[in-house]
């Protein structure tokens, strides 16, 4: 086996070892959050969560879809990121009005409060 292939496999094993529990990641290399109901404050499960990266230079910018998740029973979602860049996060759930997207740099914690369709 060539030295190049050995180096590749050693790097791959190191990355896989660090993906497991107990590996500490900086908080700015992840996007996490919580989605709740505006009236009851209860967590909402099965919300579709999308993260896009802003790409380009001022005057010529666009978003590039990157990540998708669905909230769990506690209304939580989670994405690993590179820790660089600016991300736009959107949430969607049938039966609820779509809230404004939230933007953050690098990573961090976001909270969305959804209003049911037809709610005052």
C-alpha positions as CSV (number, residue, x, y, z in Angstrom):
1,X,0.0,0.0,0.0
2,X,1.4,3.4,-0.9
3,X,2.2,6.0,1.7
4,X,-0.5,8.2,0.2
5,X,-3.2,5.5,0.8
6,X,-1.9,4.9,4.4
7,X,-2.0,8.6,5.2
8,X,-5.6,8.8,3.8
9,X,-6.8,5.9,5.9
10,X,-5.1,7.2,9.1
11,X,-6.8,10.6,8.6
12,X,-10.2,8.9,7.9
13,X,-9.8,6.8,11.1
14,X,-8.9,9.9,13.1
15,X,-12.0,11.7,11.8
16,X,-14.3,8.8,12.5
17,X,-12.9,8.4,16.1
18,X,-13.6,12.1,16.8
19,X,-17.2,11.8,15.5
20,X,-18.3,9.6,18.4
21,X,-19.4,10.5,21.9
22,X,-16.9,12.2,24.1
23,X,-15.3,14.3,21.4
24,X,-15.4,18.0,22.3
25,X,-16.3,20.3,19.4
26,X,-16.2,24.1,19.7
27,X,-19.7,25.5,20.1
28,X,-19.2,27.6,17.0
29,X,-18.9,24.5,14.8
30,X,-22.5,23.5,15.3
31,X,-26.0,25.0,14.8
32,X,-28.5,23.8,17.3
33,X,-31.9,25.0,18.5
34,X,-35.4,24.5,19.7
35,X,-38.8,25.0,18.1
36,X,-41.9,25.7,20.3
37,X,-45.5,26.6,19.9
38,X,-46.4,30.3,20.4
39,X,-49.5,29.6,22.6
40,X,-48.5,26.6,24.7
41,X,-44.7,27.0,24.6
42,X,-44.7,23.2,24.1
43,X,-41.9,21.8,21.9
44,X,-42.9,20.9,18.3
45,X,-41.6,17.7,16.8
46,X,-41.2,16.8,13.1
47,X,-40.4,20.4,12.1
48,X,-38.3,20.5,8.9
49,X,-35.2,22.6,9.5
50,X,-32.9,23.8,6.7
51,X,-29.5,25.5,6.9
52,X,-28.0,27.3,3.9
53,X,-24.6,28.9,3.5
54,X,-24.2,32.4,2.1
55,X,-21.8,32.3,-0.8
56,X,-20.1,35.0,-2.9
57,X,-19.2,38.6,-2.6
58,X,-21.4,41.7,-1.9
59,X,-23.4,42.4,-5.1
60,X,-23.2,38.8,-6.2
61,X,-24.4,36.7,-3.3
62,X,-26.5,33.6,-3.2
63,X,-27.4,30.8,-0.8
64,X,-26.2,27.2,-1.1
65,X,-28.5,24.6,0.6
66,X,-26.3,22.5,2.9
67,X,-28.0,20.8,5.7
68,X,-31.4,19.4,6.7
69,X,-32.8,18.0,9.9
70,X,-36.2,17.3,11.6
71,X,-36.8,18.2,15.2
72,X,-37.1,15.4,17.7
73,X,-39.9,14.9,20.3
74,X,-38.3,17.7,22.4
75,X,-38.4,20.2,19.5
76,X,-34.6,20.1,19.1
77,X,-32.4,20.1,16.0
78,X,-28.7,20.0,15.4
79,X,-26.2,20.4,12.6
80,X,-22.4,20.2,12.5
81,X,-20.8,23.1,10.5
82,X,-17.3,24.0,9.4
83,X,-17.3,26.8,12.0
84,X,-16.8,29.3,9.2
85,X,-19.2,31.2,7.1
86,X,-22.6,32.7,7.5
87,X,-25.7,30.4,7.7
88,X,-29.4,31.0,7.2
89,X,-31.7,28.7,9.1
90,X,-35.3,28.2,8.2
91,X,-38.0,26.0,9.7
92,X,-41.3,24.7,8.2
93,X,-44.2,22.7,9.7
94,X,-47.6,22.1,8.1
95,X,-50.3,23.8,10.1
96,X,-48.0,26.7,11.2
97,X,-47.1,30.0,9.7
98,X,-43.5,30.0,8.3
99,X,-41.4,32.3,10.5
100,X,-38.7,34.6,9.2
101,X,-35.3,32.8,8.7
102,X,-32.6,33.4,11.2
103,X,-29.0,34.2,10.3
104,X,-25.8,33.4,12.3
105,X,-22.1,33.4,11.7
106,X,-20.2,30.2,12.3
107,X,-22.6,28.4,14.6
108,X,-24.6,28.8,17.8
109,X,-28.1,28.2,19.4
110,X,-31.3,29.4,17.7
111,X,-34.9,29.3,19.0
112,X,-38.0,29.4,16.8
113,X,-41.5,30.1,18.0
114,X,-44.2,29.0,15.6
115,X,-47.6,30.4,15.3
116,X,-50.4,28.0,14.3
117,X,-52.3,28.9,11.0
118,X,-55.3,31.0,11.9
119,X,-54.1,31.9,15.4
120,X,-54.8,35.5,16.5
